[in-house]
């Protein structure tokens, strides 16, 4: 596998801090903002965003985790017994501004599934999207775009972008990976 690192640890940290600043800038009243990370990478990044926001002298938004396994349009293809994680939303999402957080935006299908899942928990005032890595709108299958983006990298069909985080036992980095012929 061919691998090209596009973000290193300091880059990831800088992007998270910049997204936190923009979230606070755009949402004047942080009292009605909640962070919801899509399990698993988005949940880790939501924790980091919450920490970055806490340094900006504003009310710190509560954080939740959303498992979207059963909302995916391909869940029957995952296998006979898909591993379903736990959704943890220890607050009401009614009339709240939800900042939905994930690591990579590709086709838009994961975000669509997350929005479907959120609607089962209430009726938010607004949903905004924070993404560390956007693979560019050329890969989008649904009309979904992020409000807060770390960076955009257009990729070829045979490439993927993976985000590796210390919370999963890696050194923080993101890489474009291409399968090489065997």
C-alpha positions in Angstrom: 0.0 0.0 0.0 1.3 3.4 -1.0 0.9 6.0 1.7 1.3 9.8 1.6 1.0 11.7 5.0 -1.1 14.9 4.5 -1.5 15.9 8.1 0.8 15.4 11.0 0.1 15.8 14.7 0.6 19.6 14.8 -1.5 20.1 11.7 -4.4 18.2 13.2 -4.1 20.2 16.4 -4.0 23.5 14.4 -7.0 22.5 12.3 -9.0 21.6 15.4 -8.1 24.9 17.1 -9.1 26.8 14.0 -12.5 24.9 13.7 -13.2 25.6 17.4 -12.5 29.3 16.8 -14.9 29.4 13.8 -17.6 27.5 15.7 -17.4 30.1 18.5 -17.3 33.0 16.0 -20.4 31.7 14.1 -22.4 30.7 17.2 -22.7 33.8 19.3 -24.7 32.1 22.0 -22.8 28.9 22.8 -25.4 28.0 25.4 -27.5 26.3 22.8 -24.6 24.4 21.0 -23.8 20.8 21.5 -21.1 18.6 19.9 -22.0 15.2 18.6 -19.3 13.0 17.3 -19.9 10.1 14.9 -18.5 7.0 16.4 -15.5 6.4 16.4 -13.2 8.9 14.8 -15.7 11.7 15.0 -16.2 11.1 18.7 -12.5 11.5 19.4 -12.4 14.7 17.4 -15.5 16.0 19.1 -13.7 15.6 22.5 -10.7 17.5 21.1 -13.0 20.3 19.7 -14.7 20.6 23.1 -11.2 20.9 24.8 -10.2 23.6 22.2 -13.5 25.5 22.7 -12.9 25.4 26.5 -9.8 27.6 26.0 -11.8 30.3 24.3 -13.5 31.8 27.3 -17.1 30.8 26.3 -19.5 28.3 27.7 -18.2 24.8 26.9 -20.7 22.8 24.9 -21.8 19.4 26.1 -20.7 16.4 24.1 -22.4 13.3 22.8 -21.6 10.3 20.7 -23.7 8.9 17.9 -23.6 5.4 16.5 -25.0 5.2 13.0 -24.6 1.5 12.2 -28.3 0.8 11.9 -28.9 3.9 9.9 -26.4 3.2 7.2 -27.9 2.4 3.8 -25.3 -0.4 3.4 -25.6 -2.0 6.9 -26.9 -5.3 5.4 -23.7 -5.5 3.4 -21.5 -5.1 6.5 -22.0 -8.7 7.5 -24.6 -11.0 9.1 -24.1 -9.4 12.5 -22.9 -5.8 12.3 -21.2 -4.4 15.4 -23.5 -1.8 16.9 -22.0 0.7 19.3 -23.7 2.8 21.9 -25.2 6.2 21.2 -24.7 8.5 24.2 -26.7 11.8 24.1 -26.9 12.9 27.7 -28.9 16.0 26.8 -31.9 16.9 24.8 -31.2 17.9 21.2 -34.5 19.7 20.9 -34.0 23.3 19.7 -30.2 23.0 20.0 -27.6 23.8 17.4 -25.8 20.5 16.8 -22.2 20.5 15.6 -22.0 17.0 14.0 -18.3 15.9 14.0 -16.5 13.3 11.8 -13.0 12.7 10.6 -13.5 12.3 6.8 -16.2 13.5 4.5 -16.4 11.4 1.3 -19.7 10.5 -0.3 -21.9 12.2 2.3 -23.7 8.9 3.1 -22.3 8.7 6.7 -23.5 12.3 7.4 -27.0 11.5 6.0 -27.2 8.4 8.2 -26.1 10.5 11.2 -28.8 13.1 10.5 -31.4 10.4 10.2 -30.3 9.0 13.6 -30.4 12.4 15.2 -34.0 12.9 14.2 -34.9 9.9 16.2 -33.7 11.7 19.3 -35.5 15.0 18.8 -35.8 18.1 16.6 -32.6 20.3 16.6 -32.8 23.9 15.7 -29.9 23.5 13.3 -27.3 20.9 12.4 -23.8 22.1 11.3 -21.0 19.8 10.2 -17.3 19.8 11.3 -15.0 17.6 9.3 -11.2 17.3 9.7 -10.6 16.0 6.1 -12.9 16.6 3.1 -12.2 14.5 0.1 -13.6 17.2 -2.2 -17.1 17.5 -3.8 -16.1 15.4 -6.8 -16.5 12.3 -4.6 -19.9 13.4 -3.1 -22.9 11.3 -3.9 -25.3 13.4 -1.8 -25.5 17.2 -1.6 -23.8 17.5 1.7 -21.0 20.0 2.6 -19.2 20.9 5.9 -19.5 24.2 7.7 -16.1 23.7 9.4 -13.3 22.0 7.5 -9.7 21.2 8.5 -8.6 20.8 4.9 -9.8 19.5 1.4 -7.9 17.0 -0.6 -9.3 15.8 -3.9 -8.5 12.1 -4.3 -8.6 9.5 -7.0 -11.2 6.6 -7.0 -8.5 4.1 -6.0 -7.3 6.2 -3.0 -8.7 6.5 0.5 -7.9 9.0 3.3 -7.5 7.6 6.7 -7.2 9.6 9.9 -5.1 7.9 12.6 -5.5 9.2 16.1 -3.7 8.5 19.4 -7.1 7.5 21.0 -7.0 4.4 18.8 -3.3 3.6 19.5 -1.7 5.5 16.6 0.5 8.6 16.3 -1.8 11.4 15.1 -1.7 11.7 11.3 -3.9 11.6 8.2 -2.8 9.9 5.0 -3.9 9.4 1.5 -3.5 5.7 0.8 -3.5 3.9 -2.5 -3.6 0.2 -3.1 -0.7 -0.9 -5.2 -1.0 -3.8 -7.6 0.2 -7.1 -6.2 
